[in-house]
């Protein structure tokens, strides 16, 4: 497995994914603020939470990059399109499994089933993250495909 590539290119791919997500948010295409969402799991202050969330996201990106590197090593090849397919799968799992589970573990996120907890709460993402805007699923999938394409192009499968 390409450990050196994983360490370097995992960060690059995560930066690409993060840039797409934050760029889309700043352009008004989605209200999903991933660093805020992740950071408020551990820090209540929104400004500090965004910093913490950014680093949590980098760590998560590295963890997922290990999976991509292992998949490429197992198949013996890494291509932009195989990375893109893995990215599409990754994005679908994020939207269909991970994001809907967040209200169950997030101490500062409202739940669609239980409503608000005490104090300020983040809006729950809803199905496919649609509570954050109609374009959220498309943006999220595009960002994850870009992540996979970057890793497929940069990682050595051996």
C-alpha positions as CSV (number, residue, x, y, z in Angstrom):
1,X,0.0,0.0,0.0
2,X,1.1,3.5,-0.8
3,X,1.7,4.9,2.8
4,X,3.7,8.0,1.7
5,X,1.1,8.8,-0.9
6,X,-1.7,8.2,1.6
7,X,-0.1,10.7,4.0
8,X,0.3,13.4,1.4
9,X,-2.4,12.8,-1.1
10,X,-5.1,12.1,1.5
11,X,-4.6,15.7,2.8
12,X,-4.7,17.1,-0.8
13,X,-7.9,15.2,-1.6
14,X,-9.5,16.2,1.7
15,X,-8.5,19.8,0.9
16,X,-10.2,19.5,-2.5
17,X,-13.4,18.1,-1.0
18,X,-13.4,20.8,1.7
19,X,-12.8,23.6,-0.8
20,X,-15.7,22.3,-2.9
21,X,-18.0,22.2,0.1
22,X,-17.0,25.5,1.6
23,X,-17.0,27.2,-1.9
24,X,-20.5,26.0,-2.5
25,X,-21.6,27.3,0.9
26,X,-20.1,30.7,0.3
27,X,-21.7,30.8,-3.2
28,X,-25.1,30.2,-1.5
29,X,-25.6,26.8,-3.1
30,X,-25.9,25.0,0.3
31,X,-26.2,26.0,3.9
32,X,-24.2,22.9,5.0
33,X,-21.2,24.1,7.1
34,X,-19.2,20.9,7.6
35,X,-16.5,22.4,9.9
36,X,-19.3,23.9,12.1
37,X,-21.3,20.8,12.1
38,X,-18.3,18.6,13.1
39,X,-16.7,21.2,15.4
40,X,-19.9,21.8,17.5
41,X,-19.7,18.1,18.5
42,X,-16.8,19.1,20.7
43,X,-16.9,22.9,21.1
44,X,-20.0,25.0,21.7
45,X,-18.6,28.4,20.4
46,X,-19.2,28.6,16.6
47,X,-15.9,30.3,15.7
48,X,-13.8,27.8,17.7
49,X,-16.0,25.0,16.5
50,X,-15.2,25.8,12.8
51,X,-11.5,25.5,13.6
52,X,-11.9,22.2,15.5
53,X,-14.3,20.9,12.8
54,X,-11.8,21.7,10.1
55,X,-9.2,19.5,11.8
56,X,-11.7,16.8,12.6
57,X,-12.6,16.8,8.9
58,X,-8.9,16.5,7.9
59,X,-8.5,13.5,10.2
60,X,-11.7,11.9,8.8
61,X,-10.3,12.5,5.3
62,X,-7.1,10.7,6.2
63,X,-9.0,7.8,7.6
64,X,-11.1,7.4,4.5
65,X,-8.0,7.8,2.3
66,X,-6.6,4.7,4.0
67,X,-9.7,2.8,2.7
68,X,-9.2,4.2,-0.8
69,X,-5.5,3.2,-0.8
70,X,-6.4,-0.3,0.4
71,X,-9.1,-0.7,-2.3
72,X,-6.6,0.5,-4.9
73,X,-3.9,-1.9,-3.6
74,X,-6.4,-4.8,-3.5
75,X,-7.5,-4.2,-7.1
76,X,-3.9,-3.5,-8.2
77,X,-4.9,-0.3,-10.0
78,X,-5.8,3.3,-9.3
79,X,-7.5,5.4,-12.0
80,X,-9.3,8.6,-11.9
81,X,-12.6,6.9,-12.8
82,X,-12.3,4.1,-10.2
83,X,-11.5,6.8,-7.6
84,X,-14.6,8.7,-8.8
85,X,-16.8,5.6,-8.4
86,X,-15.4,5.1,-4.9
87,X,-16.1,8.8,-4.2
88,X,-19.7,8.5,-5.4
89,X,-20.2,5.5,-3.1
90,X,-18.5,7.4,-0.3
91,X,-20.8,10.4,-0.9
92,X,-23.9,8.2,-1.1
93,X,-23.0,6.5,2.2
94,X,-22.3,9.9,3.8
95,X,-25.7,11.3,2.7
96,X,-27.8,8.1,3.3
97,X,-26.1,6.8,6.5
98,X,-23.7,9.1,8.3
99,X,-25.6,12.4,8.0
100,X,-28.9,11.0,9.1
101,X,-27.3,9.5,12.2
102,X,-25.7,12.8,13.3
103,X,-28.7,14.0,15.4
104,X,-28.4,10.8,17.5
105,X,-24.8,11.6,18.5
106,X,-24.5,15.3,18.1
107,X,-25.0,17.1,21.5
108,X,-25.9,20.4,19.8
109,X,-28.1,19.2,16.9
110,X,-31.9,19.1,17.0
111,X,-33.6,15.8,16.0
112,X,-36.5,15.5,13.6
113,X,-37.9,12.9,15.9
114,X,-37.2,14.4,19.4
115,X,-37.1,18.1,18.5
116,X,-34.9,20.6,20.2
117,X,-32.8,19.9,23.3
118,X,-32.1,22.6,25.9
119,X,-30.1,25.5,24.5
120,X,-29.2,26.5,20.9
121,X,-29.2,23.7,18.4
122,X,-28.1,23.1,14.9
123,X,-30.9,22.3,12.4
124,X,-31.0,18.5,11.6
125,X,-29.7,17.7,8.1
126,X,-32.9,15.8,7.1
127,X,-33.1,13.2,4.3
128,X,-30.0,13.5,2.0
129,X,-29.1,16.8,3.9
130,X,-32.0,18.6,2.1
131,X,-32.7,20.8,5.1
132,X,-29.5,22.6,4.2
133,X,-30.7,23.3,0.6
134,X,-31.9,21.6,-2.5
135,X,-28.4,21.5,-4.0
136,X,-26.8,19.9,-0.9
137,X,-26.9,16.3,-2.1
138,X,-25.5,17.3,-5.6
139,X,-22.7,19.4,-4.0
140,X,-21.9,16.6,-1.5
141,X,-21.7,14.0,-4.2
142,X,-19.6,16.2,-6.5
143,X,-17.2,16.9,-3.6
144,X,-16.8,13.3,-2.8
145,X,-16.3,12.3,-6.4
146,X,-13.6,15.0,-6.7
147,X,-12.0,13.5,-3.5
148,X,-12.0,10.1,-5.1
149,X,-10.8,11.3,-8.5
150,X,-7.9,13.1,-6.8
151,X,-6.9,9.9,-4.9
152,X,-7.3,7.7,-8.0
153,X,-5.0,10.0,-9.9
154,X,-2.4,10.4,-7.2
155,X,-2.1,7.2,-5.3
156,X,0.2,4.3,-6.4
157,X,-1.8,1.1,-6.2
158,X,1.2,-1.1,-5.3
